[in-house]
Amino acid sequence: MLIKNFYTIQRFETSDSKTKAVILLNPEHKVYRGHFPGQSVVPGVIQIQILRELAEQSLEQKLFIAEVTSAKYLNMIVPDKNPLSIELNYKPTDEGFSINGVVKNEEYVFSKVKMKVTLK
């Protein structure tokens, strides 16, 4: 985990081409002191990092993000919007995998990310 104690995994299910996870954010994490004081928000780059980390766990391989082909941030994630559901879909490529990820909860879709990863 690149950012220690930022989130915990509550549920993790994986199949050949899909992963579903439920995570809880740590609202006391020091990242929120700078992003942003008075209105804590999960930075987009951290959302992408969480998707990569969950993909690594699912695929049991270290991954390098070669390209983020699309990142749509539809709603702000504040740390009290727990739990978050993460859905990942994988397609093998010659270099690694193409991954589509969605971050949501029961009310909102927060972000949709498409990225290409290679094996480290």
C-alpha contacts under 8 A as a table, 3 or more apart, distances in Angstrom:
res1	aa1	res2	aa2	distance
1	M	4	K	5.92
1	M	53	E	6.87
2	L	49	Q	7.89
3	I	6	F	5.86
4	K	7	Y	7.98
5	N	8	T	7.12
5	N	26	N	6.88
5	N	29	H	7.23
6	F	25	L	6.05
6	F	26	N	5.38
6	F	29	H	6.08
7	Y	23	I	6.37
7	Y	24	L	5.41
7	Y	25	L	4.36
7	Y	26	N	5.51
8	T	23	I	5.50
8	T	24	L	5.33
8	T	25	L	6.67
8	T	26	N	7.80
9	I	12	F	7.01
9	I	21	A	7.11
9	I	22	V	6.05
9	I	23	I	4.45
9	I	24	L	6.53
10	Q	21	A	7.41
10	Q	22	V	5.36
10	Q	23	I	5.34
10	Q	24	L	6.89
11	R	20	K	7.92
11	R	21	A	5.27
11	R	22	V	4.97
11	R	23	I	7.08
12	F	19	T	7.33
12	F	20	K	5.96
12	F	21	A	4.38
12	F	22	V	6.62
13	E	19	T	5.66
13	E	20	K	5.20
13	E	21	A	6.21
14	T	17	S	7.78
14	T	18	K	5.73
14	T	19	T	4.25
14	T	20	K	6.33
14	T	58	S	6.24
15	S	18	K	5.28
15	S	19	T	6.36
17	S	89	N	5.67
17	S	90	Y	4.93
17	S	91	K	6.80
18	K	87	E	7.30
18	K	88	L	5.52
18	K	89	N	4.58
18	K	90	Y	6.22
19	T	55	A	7.65
19	T	58	S	6.80
19	T	86	I	7.85
19	T	87	E	5.77
19	T	88	L	5.03
19	T	89	N	6.62
20	K	85	S	7.20
20	K	86	I	5.65
20	K	87	E	4.70
20	K	88	L	6.51
21	A	54	L	7.95
21	A	85	S	5.80
21	A	86	I	5.07
21	A	87	E	6.62
22	V	83	P	6.45
22	V	84	L	5.58
22	V	85	S	4.56
22	V	86	I	6.15
23	I	82	N	7.65
23	I	83	P	5.76
23	I	84	L	5.34
23	I	85	S	6.55
23	I	86	I	7.70
24	L	82	N	5.61
24	L	83	P	5.00
24	L	84	L	6.39
25	L	79	P	5.78
25	L	80	D	7.64
25	L	82	N	6.55
25	L	83	P	7.37
25	L	84	L	7.94
26	N	29	H	5.61
26	N	79	P	6.79
27	P	32	Y	7.60
27	P	79	P	4.89
27	P	80	D	6.60
28	E	32	Y	7.49
29	H	32	Y	6.11
29	H	33	R	7.86
30	K	33	R	5.40
30	K	34	G	7.66
31	V	34	G	5.94
31	V	35	H	6.30
32	Y	35	H	4.75
32	Y	36	F	5.91
32	Y	37	P	6.92
32	Y	40	S	5.20
32	Y	41	V	6.74
32	Y	42	V	7.51
33	R	36	F	6.19
33	R	37	P	5.44
33	R	40	S	7.45
34	G	37	P	5.87
35	H	39	Q	7.70
35	H	40	S	5.87
35	H	41	V	5.99
35	H	42	V	7.36
35	H	43	P	7.10
36	F	39	Q	5.31
36	F	40	S	4.94
36	F	41	V	6.25
37	P	40	S	6.29
39	Q	78	V	7.69
40	S	78	V	5.67
40	S	79	P	6.79
41	V	76	M	6.41
41	V	77	I	5.56
41	V	78	V	4.67
41	V	79	P	6.80
42	V	46	I	6.77
42	V	47	Q	7.03
42	V	76	M	7.34
42	V	77	I	5.46
42	V	78	V	6.18
42	V	79	P	7.05
43	P	46	I	5.34
43	P	47	Q	6.55
44	G	47	Q	5.01
44	G	48	I	6.43
44	G	73	Y	7.45
45	V	48	I	5.15
45	V	49	Q	6.23
46	I	49	Q	4.80
46	I	50	I	6.13
47	Q	50	I	5.17
47	Q	51	L	6.44
48	I	51	L	5.13
48	I	52	R	6.32
48	I	113	V	7.36
49	Q	52	R	5.06
49	Q	53	E	6.16
50	I	53	E	5.10
50	I	54	L	6.19
51	L	54	L	5.26
51	L	55	A	6.12
51	L	86	I	7.73
51	L	88	L	7.60
51	L	101	G	6.70
52	R	55	A	5.03
52	R	56	E	6.14
52	R	63	L	7.15
52	R	65	I	7.61
53	E	56	E	5.07
53	E	57	Q	6.33
54	L	57	Q	5.07
54	L	58	S	6.17
55	A	58	S	5.01
55	A	59	L	5.93
55	A	88	L	7.35
56	E	59	L	5.19
56	E	60	E	5.43
56	E	61	Q	5.21
56	E	62	K	5.54
56	E	63	L	6.15
57	Q	60	E	5.02
57	Q	61	Q	7.07
61	Q	119	L	6.98
61	Q	120	K	7.84
62	K	119	L	6.05
62	K	120	K	5.43
63	L	117	V	6.04
63	L	118	T	5.66
63	L	119	L	4.75
63	L	120	K	5.30
64	F	117	V	5.36
64	F	118	T	5.22
64	F	119	L	6.07
64	F	120	K	5.82
65	I	68	V	7.22
65	I	115	M	7.05
65	I	116	K	6.16
65	I	117	V	4.49
65	I	118	T	6.55
66	A	115	M	7.57
66	A	116	K	5.56
66	A	117	V	5.12
66	A	118	T	6.31
67	E	115	M	5.56
67	E	116	K	5.17
67	E	117	V	6.96
68	V	71	A	6.93
68	V	113	V	7.38
68	V	114	K	5.99
68	V	115	M	4.20
68	V	116	K	6.39
69	T	113	V	7.79
69	T	114	K	5.48
69	T	115	M	5.32
69	T	116	K	7.32
70	S	112	K	7.77
70	S	113	V	5.57
70	S	114	K	5.01
70	S	115	M	6.91
71	A	111	S	7.19
71	A	112	K	5.86
71	A	113	V	4.43
71	A	114	K	6.45
72	K	111	S	5.45
72	K	112	K	5.18
72	K	113	V	6.34
73	Y	76	M	7.29
73	Y	110	F	5.98
73	Y	111	S	4.45
73	Y	112	K	6.70
74	L	109	V	6.66
74	L	110	F	5.08
74	L	111	S	5.50
74	L	112	K	7.90
75	N	108	Y	7.27
75	N	109	V	6.87
75	N	110	F	4.58
75	N	111	S	7.00
76	M	110	F	6.36
77	I	81	K	6.62
77	I	110	F	6.50
78	V	81	K	5.77
79	P	82	N	6.78
81	K	84	L	7.08
81	K	105	N	7.44
82	N	105	N	7.44
83	P	105	N	6.61
84	L	103	V	6.73
84	L	104	K	5.68
84	L	105	N	4.97
85	S	103	V	5.88
85	S	104	K	5.24
85	S	105	N	5.56
86	I	101	G	7.06
86	I	102	V	5.72
86	I	103	V	4.80
86	I	104	K	6.55
87	E	101	G	5.57
87	E	102	V	5.22
87	E	103	V	6.76
88	L	99	I	6.57
88	L	100	N	5.62
88	L	101	G	4.47
88	L	102	V	6.65
89	N	99	I	5.60
89	N	100	N	5.20
89	N	101	G	6.55
90	Y	97	F	6.28
90	Y	98	S	5.74
90	Y	99	I	4.71
90	Y	100	N	6.70
91	K	97	F	5.45
91	K	98	S	5.10
91	K	99	I	6.54
92	P	96	G	5.92
92	P	97	F	4.39
92	P	98	S	6.31
93	T	96	G	5.11
93	T	97	F	5.04
93	T	98	S	6.57
94	D	97	F	7.85
95	E	117	V	7.66
95	E	118	T	5.58
95	E	119	L	7.58
96	G	116	K	7.44
96	G	117	V	5.66
96	G	118	T	4.31
96	G	119	L	5.88
97	F	116	K	5.85
97	F	117	V	5.36
97	F	118	T	6.50
98	S	114	K	7.35
98	S	115	M	5.87
98	S	116	K	4.53
98	S	117	V	6.38
99	I	113	V	7.99
99	I	114	K	5.71
99	I	115	M	5.34
99	I	116	K	6.20
99	I	117	V	7.52
100	N	112	K	7.37
100	N	113	V	5.75
100	N	114	K	4.51
100	N	115	M	6.60
101	G	112	K	5.70
101	G	113	V	5.06
101	G	114	K	6.34
102	V	109	V	7.36
102	V	110	F	7.61
102	V	111	S	5.75
102	V	112	K	4.60
102	V	113	V	6.45
103	V	109	V	6.17
103	V	110	F	5.49
103	V	111	S	5.24
103	V	112	K	6.61
104	K	107	E	7.61
104	K	108	Y	5.58
104	K	109	V	4.24
104	K	110	F	5.24
104	K	111	S	7.11
105	N	108	Y	5.52
105	N	109	V	6.60
105	N	110	F	7.92
109	V	112	K	7.90
